[in-house]
C-alpha cells in the first residue's frame, strides 16, 4: 500500500506540473484514491513499463545474451519510456499507448524530448555509479534510498513541465 500511495503522489506531481504549477502538491492537496483507483494507476504505470521494456526482456529470456541487439532494444525502451509514461498517466488509459502515437509525439517535440531524456537518465546513471564507488560507507542504503525517491519526484516534475512547455506542439486537446 505504501508503494501504491507513493506512485499516486508521483502521478499527482506529474499532473500538477503538466498544469503549469512549479511546486509539488502539498499532502493536503492530494486526493486519496480508493484501492481500485490506486490499483488502476499502478497497472497503468506497469503497463507503460511493460510496453517499453518487454521486447528486451523477451529477447533476454529467449537468447540469454546481452549482445548488441539486447542493448539496442534496451535503448529503445529507455528512449520511449518517458513519453509512454506521460501519455499513459495524463490520458489514464492503455489506448493512448499506441506506438504510432508515441512516435508522432516524440517527432513533434524531438529536440526538447532529447533534453528530457538527458535530464531523466544522466542523474539516474550518476546515482547508480557513485554509490558503487562508495559502497563501503555506512548508512549508504538509507541515503541512496532517500536520493532515489527525491530523483523520482524531480523526474516526475520534469515530465509534467515537458508537457506544459510543449502542449501546443503535442495538441492533446486539454
C-alpha positions in Angstrom: 0.0 0.0 0.0 2.8 2.4 0.8 4.4 1.9 -2.6 0.9 2.4 -4.2 0.4 5.7 -2.5 4.0 6.8 -3.4 3.1 6.1 -7.0 -0.1 8.1 -6.6 1.9 11.1 -5.3 4.2 10.8 -8.3 1.2 10.8 -10.6 -0.1 13.9 -8.9 3.2 15.6 -9.2 3.2 14.9 -13.0 -0.3 16.1 -13.3 0.3 19.3 -11.3 3.4 20.1 -13.3 1.6 19.5 -16.5 -0.9 22.2 -15.4 2.0 24.7 -15.1 2.5 24.5 -11.4 6.1 24.9 -10.3 5.9 23.4 -6.8 5.0 19.9 -5.8 1.4 19.5 -4.5 1.1 19.6 -0.7 -0.1 16.5 1.1 -3.4 18.1 1.9 -3.9 18.9 -1.8 -3.7 15.2 -2.8 -7.0 13.3 -3.1 -6.5 9.9 -1.5 -7.9 7.4 -4.0 -9.7 4.2 -3.1 -7.9 1.0 -3.7 -9.5 0.4 -7.1 -8.2 3.7 -8.5 -4.9 3.1 -6.9 -4.6 -0.3 -8.4 -5.6 1.1 -11.8 -2.8 3.7 -11.6 -0.3 1.1 -10.6 -1.3 -1.2 -13.5 -1.1 1.8 -15.9 2.5 2.5 -14.8 3.4 -1.2 -15.0 1.8 -1.3 -18.5 3.9 1.6 -19.6 7.0 -0.2 -18.3 5.9 -3.4 -20.0 5.3 -1.7 -23.3 8.7 -0.2 -23.4 10.8 -3.0 -21.8 9.1 -6.3 -22.7 10.9 -6.6 -26.0 14.3 -6.6 -24.3 13.0 -8.9 -21.6 11.7 -11.4 -24.1 14.9 -11.2 -26.1 16.9 -12.0 -23.0 14.7 -14.8 -21.9 14.9 -16.4 -25.3 18.6 -15.9 -26.0 20.2 -15.4 -22.6 22.6 -12.9 -24.3 23.4 -9.3 -23.6 24.7 -8.6 -27.1 24.2 -5.6 -29.4 20.6 -6.5 -30.1 19.9 -6.6 -26.4 21.4 -3.1 -25.9 19.6 -1.7 -28.9 16.2 -3.0 -27.5 17.1 -1.6 -24.1 18.0 1.8 -25.5 14.7 1.9 -27.5 12.8 1.1 -24.3 14.7 3.7 -22.4 14.0 6.3 -25.1 10.3 5.7 -25.3 9.5 5.2 -21.6 9.2 8.8 -20.5 6.7 9.6 -23.3 4.8 6.4 -22.7 4.5 7.2 -19.0 3.4 10.8 -19.7 0.8 9.8 -22.3 -0.5 6.9 -20.2 -0.8 8.9 -17.0 -2.3 12.0 -18.5 -4.8 10.1 -20.6 -5.4 7.4 -17.9 -5.9 4.7 -20.5 -3.9 2.0 -22.2 -5.4 3.0 -25.6 -3.2 6.1 -25.6 0.0 3.9 -25.6 -0.3 3.1 -29.3 3.4 3.1 -30.5 2.4 5.1 -33.6 1.0 7.9 -31.4 4.1 7.8 -29.2 6.4 8.1 -32.2 4.4 11.0 -33.6 4.5 12.8 -30.2 8.3 12.3 -30.0 8.7 13.6 -33.5 6.7 16.7 -32.8 8.9 17.6 -29.8 12.1 15.9 -30.8 14.7 18.4 -29.6 13.0 19.1 -26.2 12.3 15.4 -25.8 16.0 14.7 -26.2 16.7 17.2 -23.5 14.1 15.5 -21.3 15.8 12.1 -21.9 19.2 13.6 -20.8 17.7 15.2 -17.7 15.9 11.9 -16.9 18.8 9.5 -17.3 22.0 11.3 -16.6 21.2 12.0 -12.9 19.9 8.4 -12.6 23.1 7.0 -14.1 25.2 9.1 -11.8 23.0 8.0 -8.9 23.9 4.3 -9.6 27.6 4.9 -10.4 28.5 6.9 -7.3 27.2 4.5 -4.7 29.0 1.6 -6.3 32.2 3.6 -5.9 31.4 4.4 -2.3 29.8 1.0 -1.2 31.8 0.7 2.0 30.3 3.8 3.6 27.8 3.0 6.5 24.2 4.0 6.0 24.6 4.3 2.3 21.5 2.2 1.5 19.3 4.6 3.6 20.9 7.7 2.0 20.7 6.2 -1.5 17.0 5.3 -1.0 16.2 8.8 0.0 18.1 10.2 -3.0 16.3 7.7 -5.3 12.9 8.9 -4.0 14.0 12.5 -4.4 15.1 11.8 -8.0 11.8 10.2 -8.8 9.9 13.3 -7.8 12.3 15.5 -9.7 11.8 13.3 -12.8 8.0 13.4 -12.3 8.1 17.2 -12.2 10.3 17.4 -15.3 7.9 15.1 -17.2 5.0 17.3 -16.3 6.9 20.5 -17.2 7.9 18.9 -20.5 4.2 18.6 -21.3 3.5 22.1 -20.1 6.2 23.6 -22.4 5.2 21.5 -25.4 1.4 21.3 -25.1 0.8 23.4 -28.3 3.1 21.0 -30.3 1.5 17.9 -28.8 -2.1 19.2 -29.2 -3.8 16.7 -26.9 -6.9 18.9 -26.6 -6.8 19.7 -22.9 
